[in-house]
Amino acid sequence: MKDSKRISPSQVGRKLRTQFLTGVLVIVPIGVAVLILRWLFLTIDNILQPVAKSLLGYTVPGLGFGITVVLIYVTGVVATSVIGKRLIRYGESLLARVPVFRYLYTGIKQIMESFASPREAGFLQVVLVEFPKKGMRVIGFVTSESCVESGEKLITVFIPTSPNPTSGYLEIVRENDIIRTDISIDDALKMVLSAGKVSLQEVTDRLGAEMP
């Protein structure tokens, strides 16, 4: 009798490819951010340390890091000003003309904005979703709701990975497949970022109520 549960080589290959690509999507953004910051720290440090030594007679440990933090803050101040916003819009209009890069830039920017200002960026509610298999629940963020012709409501849910919530999965589920909560988006993000160290009583209560 043939075993119906036997996994074919093609299925194994697809699973390995999916897992590998998922790992790439998690590692690459983190790695790129670390490399960029490291390059920025070292570049500024290499420029300023000789100046500090000539003026003070000695180098200042952490000078590059400190100046980089100040530079990032000043950039944020300028970017929130009227002139800064105009310059950013002009720069984005130029980037929008660059093939491929415009999609990467737009995608990364939208993700970062979602977590910087979740309510303004479209996170409507915190829900519990059955994922990755039956009997397991994860925290998800509702991004949109729609109805099909039959009148059934479909919910689009972003499921973040922990502790890096800027990557994750997108699911479209039926309304009766989610558990709605009154948890604030900020509190849910704290739980995800802390890998569950910051636990929420409502999650425990809601899951306990669902248990047979």
N, C-alpha and C positions, 0 to 999 in steps of 0.2 A: 504494500500500500504506500502510495507516494505521500510524503510529508508535506501538507499544504502550507505549513509554516516555514518551510525552508526559504532562506533569503538568498536571492540570486546575486551573482557578482556585480551586476549593474546597479542593484539596490545598495550594495555595500559601497560601491564607488560613488554613487550620488550622495550617500550619507556622509562619507569621508570628505567629499568636496564641499558639502554644505557646512560641515563643522569647521573645515579649514577656513572657508571664506568668512564665517562668523568670527573666528579668532582674529582674522586679518582686520575686520571692521572694528573690533574692540582694541587691538594693539596699535594699529597704525595711527589713529587720532591722538592717542596718549603719547606714543613715541615721537610723532611730529611736534607736538606741543612741547615736550621735554627738550628735544633737539633745538628748536627755535629759541626757547628761553635760555638754554645753556649757551648757545651761540651769542645771544644778545648780552648775557652776563659777561662772558669772556671778552667780547669785542669792546664793550664799555670799560671793563677792567683794564684791558691792555692799553687803552687810550689814556685813561685817567691816572693809573698808577705812576707812570713816569712824571706826570705833572705834580702829583702829590709828593713824590720823592724829591723833586727839585725845589718845591716850596717848603715842605716840612722837614725834609731830610730823611724821611722813612716812608715806607708804603703803608697803606691803610687796608687791613683785611676786610673783605666784604664790601669794599667801595663800589664795585661793579653791580653787586646785588642791590645795594641801597639806592644807587642812582637809577637802576632799572625800575625799581618799585615806584620811585618818585616820577619817573618818565611815564610809566603806565597810568599813574593817577592824573598827571597833568594832561595826558592825551584824553582821558575820560572827561576832564573838565572842559577842554577845548571842544570835544565832540558833542557835548551837551549845549554848547553855546549856539547862537543863531548862525554866526559865520562858520563855525565848525560843522554844523549840520549841512550847510550848503556845500562846503568842500567835500564832505563825505558823499553826498548825493552825486556830485560831479564825478568823484572818483569811481563810484559804483556804476555810473553810466558808462565810463570808459571800460571798466572790467566786463560789463555786460556784452561788449563787442568782441571779447576774446573767446573763441570756441573752446569747449570742454571746461576751461577754468571757470567760466561764469556759472556753470551748473554746480561745480564743487563749492565755490564761494557762497552761492545762494543757499545751498543745502546746509552747509556748516553754520552760516549766519542764522538761519531759521531755527536750527536746533538749539544754538546757544541762546537765542532770544526766548525760546520756549521755557528754558530753565532760569533765565534771568528775571523774566516777568511772566510766569506761567499763566496767570489769569488773562493778561492782555494778549498773550500769544495764542490763546485758544484752548487751554486745558479747562474743561468745563466742570469735571467732577472726578473724585477718586472712587474707584470701584475695585471689587475683587473679582478676578477672572480665573477660570479653571485652565491652568497652564503649568507645565508643558504636557501633562497627561491627566486623565480623569482621576479625581480625588485630591489633586494638588491645586492650591490657590496662590495667586500672586497679586501684588498691587498693580493697578493699571490706571491710566489717565484717559478719560473720555475726551476725544478731540472733535468729534462730530456725531450727529444723530440724523438718520434719514428713514423714510418709510418707502417700502416697495408697493407695487400695485395692489397687493392683497391687503395692505394696511398694516402689515407686520413691521415693527420698528427694528432697524439695524443700527448697531452701535460700533463706531470706530474707536478702538482702544489702543493706546500706545503703552507697551509693557517695557519698562526700563530694566536694564541690567544693573546689578549691584556689585561693587560700590560706584560704578561709572554710569550714571543715568543718561549720559548723552548718546549712548547706543542702546539698542533694544529691538523689540519686535512690534509689528503692526498687525492687529487682528480686527476683523470685522465679524461681530458676533450678534446673535439674537438677544433681545432685551432680557429674556428669561434665563439667559446663560451668564448673566452678571449679577453681582450683589452690590447694590448702591450703598454708599456710606455717607456720613456727615463729616468725615475726616477732611481737614483743610489740606490744600495742596502743599503748603509749606511743611506741615507735619509729616505728610506722606513722603516728601522728598528727604526729610531728615532720617526717616526709617530706612529708605533705600540707600542713602549715602553712608549710613552707619552699619550697613549690612545686618540690620535687625537689632543692633545694640540698643538703639532707641526704639522700644516697642510701643505699640499703641493698643490700649485696652479695648477700644472698639473693634479692632481686627479680631482679637481673641473672642470677644463676645459674639460677633457676627458669625465667625467660623464655628463656635461652640453651638450656636443655635441651628446651624446647618447640619451638624452631625446627627446621625440617627440615634 
